[in-house]
Amino acid sequence: MNNWHNEFMAEYHRRGILEEAEQIRLERIALKSRVYRPGFYARSMYNFANWMILTGKQLRKRYEVPAVDCSKTRTESFAH
């Protein structure tokens, strides 16, 4: 039996897995420390979305039908 070869290969694979786990850990640390700096497209879309929301609110205020008080029905007003 060649047990030495099996143990050697198991240790070799274990080291590879540990190195890969360390690499993943370092990548996660690097991603957490990175400052988010949006590019031109992201900034443009953000500003465009804010403009659309602002314009929509102004249009809604200008053209929205005022709410009707539904607590009084028409039959009540005629009954007096």
N, C-alpha and C positions, 0 to 999 in steps of 0.2 A: 504494500500500500504506500501511496505517496502522500502522506498527511502533511508533510512540510510544504508542499506546493499549495495545497488547499488553504493552509493557515496563512501562507504568504499572500495569496490572492485575496483572501478575506481582509487582511490588513491593508493591502493596496487599495481595495475598494472603499474601505472605511476612511482612509486618508483622503481619497478623492471626494467623498461625500462631505467630510468636514471642511475641506477647502472650498467646496461649492457653497456650503452653508455660510462660511465666513465671507465669501464674496457677496452673497445676497444681503447679509447683514450690513456690510460696508456700503452697498448701493442704497439701501434704505436710509442709512444715516446721511449719505450725500444728498438724497432727494429731499429729506426733511430740512436740511440746512440751506437748500437752494431758495433764493428769493424769487417770487413770481413776478416776472416782468412781461406783461402782455405785449404782443407785437402790434404793428400798425392795424392789421385787420381786426384783431380783438378789440382794440381801443375804439376803432371806427364803429364796429357793430354795437358796442356798449353805449356809445354816445347816440347812435341812431335809435336804439331801443329807448333810451331816456327821452329823446325828442318825441318819439311816437307816443309814449305814455303821457308826456306833458301836453301834447297837442290833443290827444284823445280826451283828457280831462277838461281842457278848455272847451272843446267842441261839445262835450256832454253837458257842461254847465250852460252853454249858450243855447243849445237846441233841445234839451231834455224837457219833456212835458211835465209840468208841475204835478205833484202827487195829489190825488183827490182824497178827501176825508170820507172814508166809507162807513164811518160809524153812524151817520145819519142817512137814512134811505129817503127816496123821493116821497114815499107814501106818508112818512112822518111829517114832512114839511106841509103837505096839503091837509093833514088832519087838524091842524090848529085853527 
